[in-house]
């Protein structure tokens, strides 16, 4: 019963062969006789058969050319083709099989043998389809599992970043805002083709959320230093600087217990280099210029800008215009001049983000909610903040 529903195209320029073939096959299959390869391709525009029986010697398009065309189009390439021909030398048979035919049958043929071969190849094709489908289902299941694990990781990271932010007495939103700033800068870099080669290797779905760990080392810094209203002593400032290496160590420990991952690679670079300065006077490595990884140079601008517009126990918040001026003044000493030039172009987007968070935190949350999928971490973070 199953076989009767299978559709076979029989292609032969000899009408007697077509009639005989149809009579032989029609008890078991739906048979469509085609007197030429041109007619075969016309028919393929209407439906995809389960198998093609193909003559070789035909005028215009011969069987070899027909199978070449079939194999060159993905939509037809998997249709099993059996050559049915009077060319019974070994060279012709080999040529036919090399072109991708599943079988090669000489005329005159034994009807029961041909039927058996057709049945076998239809079974193979069906098993191949089932295997492909099973494979696709398996891949979908793995993707879903990975998505769930990724969501769980994001949620844990959000909580860690949140704990750091609350300990630092920073008025909310620093973590999510700095990610937005990074996104603005990177989008502009992409548009301008600046540092295009370095950026082309980045996946923002990993890089942007990785930035939230930039100050994770502050967990180990005492409250008296973090929230000191006055200026830090030299000793206290040294202790504060240690947050960079503490953060790097923490991320390395995560790396050691898992496989190398782009997310952790970016996270470590950002945590480890966001306090470096273009002129080499930053910490902890004292790197300068292009020796500072691009992620760290970008985060330096995002982090400093947000620190400037935020109120801290020891200072008031600057206006966005004043913060922009400080970033400009830092070009070539604190910051990469090429990145400051890019910042200039997106400074309005920075200011708009700040305005949104200052004026209407609920709208800021909504803005985060509208962020692309890669910014899901922002949404989760904001929801958590709203719930606290
Ligand atoms: Fe920091």
Boltz pocket constraint, residues with backbone or C-beta under 6 A from the ligand:
constraints:
  - pocket:
      binder: B
      contacts: [[A, 214], [A, 215], [A, 243], [A, 274], [A, 275]]
      max_distance: 6.0
